[in-house]
Every structure is written in structure tokens, then in C-alpha cells.
């Protein structure tokens, strides 16, 4: 973040003087990241049919009408719950940087596009539930239009997440607290999301397979980021005054927020 030394010192002090239950807050990013993985895996596993992006209204309506409970569960988990958990991980990563001065513009961009992605996902959850109800009531045309809208919104969400991942990769310098592999994963994720986002925006079914690549990378990135943030907070809380003094001597750029 912008000031690793100050953050580490403050966290260590609060850990020594805070009530016994307070350190549990440090595990929220990791818990949210792991829960994000569980929500996606469960949501995808309950839905038995993978429709083509250019599926007809009758095909889509028949699929949702045959599996209304599974469809509703998928939208609630993969779009609704996953969006809230993503918001927790992104907030944990971005809020400390927003309070600092270094990299404010890049961090703000990440926050804006991350908020767009979360908002779109929550909107998709609502649309998906309405779509499922329409299909169950045999409103074929309505459910077909909502299905196309849902896919196009997926494209918007993917492009917003791609930008978020790139901004976070640019804002964070590799360190033991923020491993280099997460930065590499963020770049690969952005490239994959750009391809799948285009496919979903244009309903190009021949490129729909790219969503499998970007989906796996997204889960790895979000879960890995949550775990890395918790690991950083844990290391900072266990630093002794001697460790903090050593950091300030050997890594002065951290105390300057570079």
C-alpha cells in the first residue's frame, strides 16, 4: 500500500492494545476470497445446461422453465453473493490506498470500475430472477430479451473487471505481502476478460469458450488477493519495533509510500 511502515506499525499497535476478538477482522479478506470461490463453484455446478450466447428465445425459455430452482440458485450465488464478496475483497485492497497520496489516480480508477462490476453483477442477479419467473410463466419473448440483455451485461462486467485488475496491477509493487504472481495473474486476467467481454457484448458464440479461461483466472485472482491481504495484515501485526526499524533503514521507499 502507500505506506507499508505506517500501516504495519498501526496494525501492530492495534493488535497489542485491541480487545481479544478484534484480530478476527484481519481474516475478512481471505474469508471473502474463499467464499467467492465457493459461491462460483456452487453456482455453476447447480445449473445443468450451458446455453449458447445466441440461443433462441424458445431454447432459453424452455431451459429456464425446466430448471427454475437451479437457475435462481445460480443467479443468487454467482451474480448476487459473488458480487458482494468481490466488493469486500476490492474494498480491502483499495481503501487503504485511497487514504494515501501515492497512486491515487490509478487506485481511484480501480475503485470506479470495480464498483461498476459489482453493480452490474447485482443487476444481473435481479434480471436473472425476473427472467426465470418469466420463463416459468411461458413468457418466451420477454425471457429471451432478458437473456440477451443478461449476456451483454456480462460483457460490460468483464471489461470493467479487466480494467480493475490492470489498475490494481499497476498500483501495486511486488513484495512479500503482495506476491508477484498475483500481478502476473491480473495482467493475464485482463487479457482474457477483454476477449470474453467482447464475445458476450457482441453475442459471438464462437468466442464463448474464452469465458472459461477468464472465469478460472478471475476466481484465482479474487481468492488469491483476499488471502494475500490477510497474510499482509498478519505479518504486519507480528512485527516487533526492531523489525519496523529495520524496514525503515533497508527499505526507505516503503516509509515514503513509493
C-alpha positions in Angstrom: 0.0 0.0 0.0 1.1 3.7 0.1 2.8 3.5 3.5 3.8 -0.1 4.5 5.7 1.1 7.5 2.9 3.2 8.9 0.4 0.5 8.2 2.5 -2.2 9.8 3.1 0.0 12.9 -0.5 0.9 13.3 -1.7 -2.6 12.8 0.9 -3.9 15.3 -0.1 -1.3 17.9 -3.8 -2.0 17.5 -3.2 -5.7 17.8 -1.4 -5.2 21.1 -3.9 -2.8 22.5 -7.2 -4.1 21.0 -9.6 -6.5 22.6 -9.0 -10.2 22.0 -11.8 -10.5 19.4 -10.6 -7.7 17.2 -7.9 -9.5 15.3 -10.5 -11.7 13.7 -11.2 -8.7 11.3 -7.9 -9.4 9.7 -9.3 -12.6 8.2 -12.2 -11.0 6.4 -10.4 -10.5 3.1 -9.3 -14.2 3.0 -12.7 -15.4 4.1 -14.4 -13.3 1.4 -12.0 -14.6 -1.2 -12.5 -18.2 -0.3 -16.3 -17.7 -0.1 -16.2 -16.1 -3.6 -14.6 -19.3 -4.9 -17.3 -21.4 -3.1 -20.1 -19.2 -4.5 -19.0 -19.5 -8.0 -18.3 -23.3 -7.9 -21.6 -24.0 -6.3 -23.5 -21.6 -8.6 -22.0 -23.2 -11.7 -22.5 -26.8 -10.5 -26.2 -26.4 -9.8 -27.0 -25.2 -13.4 -27.2 -28.3 -15.7 -27.4 -26.5 -19.1 -24.9 -24.2 -20.8 -26.8 -22.2 -23.4 -25.2 -20.7 -26.4 -24.8 -16.9 -26.4 -27.0 -16.7 -29.5 -29.6 -19.2 -28.2 -33.1 -18.5 -29.4 -35.8 -17.3 -27.1 -37.6 -20.6 -27.2 -34.4 -22.5 -26.3 -33.7 -20.2 -23.4 -37.2 -20.2 -22.1 -37.5 -24.0 -22.2 -34.2 -24.4 -20.4 -35.1 -22.0 -17.5 -38.7 -23.3 -17.3 -37.4 -26.8 -16.9 -34.9 -25.9 -14.1 -36.3 -22.8 -12.3 -34.9 -23.6 -8.9 -31.4 -24.3 -10.3 -31.4 -21.1 -12.4 -32.5 -19.0 -9.4 -29.8 -20.6 -7.2 -27.1 -19.8 -9.8 -28.1 -16.2 -10.2 -28.2 -15.7 -6.4 -24.8 -17.3 -5.9 -22.8 -16.5 -9.0 -24.2 -13.0 -9.5 -25.6 -11.8 -6.2 -23.5 -13.3 -3.4 -20.3 -13.3 -5.6 -20.8 -9.6 -6.2 -21.0 -8.8 -2.5 -17.9 -10.9 -1.8 -16.0 -9.3 -4.6 -16.8 -5.9 -3.1 -15.4 -6.9 0.2 -12.1 -8.1 -1.4 -11.8 -5.0 -3.6 -12.6 -2.6 -0.7 -9.9 -4.3 1.5 -7.4 -3.8 -1.3 -8.3 -0.3 -2.3 -9.5 1.6 0.8 -6.0 1.8 2.4 -4.6 3.1 -0.9 -7.4 5.7 -1.3 -6.5 7.1 2.1 -2.9 7.7 0.9 -1.5 10.0 -1.7 0.7 7.8 -3.9 -1.1 6.3 -6.9 -4.3 8.0 -6.1 -5.4 8.3 -9.7 -4.9 4.7 -10.6 -6.4 3.5 -7.3 -9.5 5.7 -7.9 -9.9 4.2 -11.4 -9.7 0.7 -10.0 -12.4 1.7 -7.4 -14.7 3.1 -10.0 -14.5 0.2 -12.4 -14.7 -2.3 -9.5 -17.9 -0.6 -8.3 -19.3 -0.8 -11.9 -18.6 -4.5 -12.0 -20.2 -5.1 -8.6 -23.3 -3.0 -9.6 -23.7 -4.8 -12.9 -23.4 -8.2 -11.2 -26.1 -7.3 -8.7 -28.3 -6.0 -11.5 -27.8 -9.3 -13.3 -28.9 -11.2 -10.3 -32.2 -9.3 -10.3 -32.6 -9.7 -14.1 -31.9 -13.4 -13.9 -34.6 -14.0 -11.3 -37.1 -12.0 -13.3 -36.0 -13.9 -16.4 -36.5 -17.2 -14.6 -40.0 -16.2 -13.5 -40.9 -15.1 -17.0 -39.8 -18.4 -18.5 -41.7 -20.3 -15.9 -44.8 -18.3 -16.8 -44.2 -19.1 -20.5 -43.4 -15.5 -21.5 -41.0 -16.6 -24.2 -40.3 -13.3 -25.8 -39.7 -11.5 -22.6 -37.4 -14.1 -21.2 -35.5 -14.2 -24.5 -34.9 -10.4 -24.4 -33.8 -10.6 -20.8 -31.4 -13.4 -21.6 -29.7 -11.3 -24.4 -29.5 -8.4 -22.0 -28.0 -10.6 -19.3 -25.3 -11.7 -21.7 -24.5 -8.2 -22.9 -24.2 -7.0 -19.3 -21.8 -9.9 -18.7 -19.6 -8.3 -21.3 -19.8 -4.9 -19.6 -18.9 -6.6 -16.3 -16.0 -8.4 -17.8 -14.5 -5.3 -19.3 -14.9 -3.4 -16.1 -13.2 -6.2 -14.2 -10.4 -6.2 -16.7 -9.8 -2.5 -16.1 -9.9 -3.0 -12.4 -7.4 -5.8 -12.5 -5.0 -3.8 -14.7 -5.3 -0.7 -12.4 -4.5 -2.8 -9.3 -1.6 -4.5 -11.0 -0.2 -1.0 -11.9 -0.8 0.4 -8.4 0.9 -2.5 -6.5 4.6 -3.2 -6.4 5.6 -6.8 -6.0 6.6 -7.6 -2.4 6.3 -10.5 0.1 3.0 -9.0 1.1 1.7 -8.7 -2.5 3.3 -11.6 -4.4 4.4 -11.1 -8.0 2.3 -14.0 -9.2 -0.9 -12.0 -8.4 0.3 -9.2 -10.5 1.0 -11.5 -13.4 -2.4 -13.2 -12.9 -4.0 -9.8 -13.0 -2.5 -9.0 -16.4 -3.4 -12.4 -17.8 -6.9 -12.0 -16.4 -7.3 -8.6 -18.1 -6.4 -10.0 -21.4 -8.8 -13.0 -21.1 -11.6 -10.7 -19.9 -11.1 -8.4 -22.8 -11.7 -11.4 -25.2 -14.6 -12.9 -23.3 -16.1 -9.4 -22.7 -16.1 -8.8 -26.5 -17.7 -12.2 -27.1 -20.6 -11.5 -24.6 -21.1 -7.9 -25.7 -21.5 -9.0 -29.3 -23.1 -12.4 -28.6 -20.3 -14.1 -30.6 -20.8 -17.7 -29.6 -17.6 -18.9 -31.4 -15.6 -17.0 -28.7 -17.8 -18.0 -25.8 -15.1 -20.5 -24.7 -12.9 -17.6 -23.6 -15.2 -17.2 -20.6 -13.9 -20.4 -19.2 -10.4 -19.1 -19.2 -11.3 -15.7 -17.8 -13.6 -17.3 -15.2 -10.9 -19.5 -13.8 -8.4 -16.6 -13.7 -10.9 -14.4 -12.0 -11.6 -16.9 -9.3 -7.8 -17.4 -8.7 -7.2 -13.6 -8.7 -10.0 -12.7 -6.3 -9.3 -15.6 -3.9 -5.6 -15.0 -4.1 -5.9 -11.3 -3.4 -8.1 -11.9 -0.4 -5.6 -14.4 1.1 -2.6 -12.1 0.3 -4.3 -9.2 2.0 -4.9 -11.2 5.2 -1.4 -12.6 5.1 0.0 -9.0 4.9 -2.1 -7.9 7.8 -1.0 -10.9 9.8 2.7 -10.2 9.1 2.3 -6.5 10.0 0.6 -7.3 13.3 3.5 -9.6 14.3 6.3 -7.1 13.5 8.4 -6.0 16.5 9.7 -2.5 17.0 13.1 -3.8 15.9 11.6 -5.2 12.6 9.9 -1.8 11.9 13.2 0.0 12.5 15.0 -2.5 10.1 12.3 -1.9 7.4 12.8 1.9 7.7 16.6 1.5 7.3 16.8 -1.1 4.5 13.6 -0.1 2.6 13.2 3.6 3.0 11.0 3.7 -0.1 8.3 1.9 1.8 8.2 4.5 4.5 7.9 7.2 1.8 4.9 5.5 0.2 6.7 4.6 -3.1 
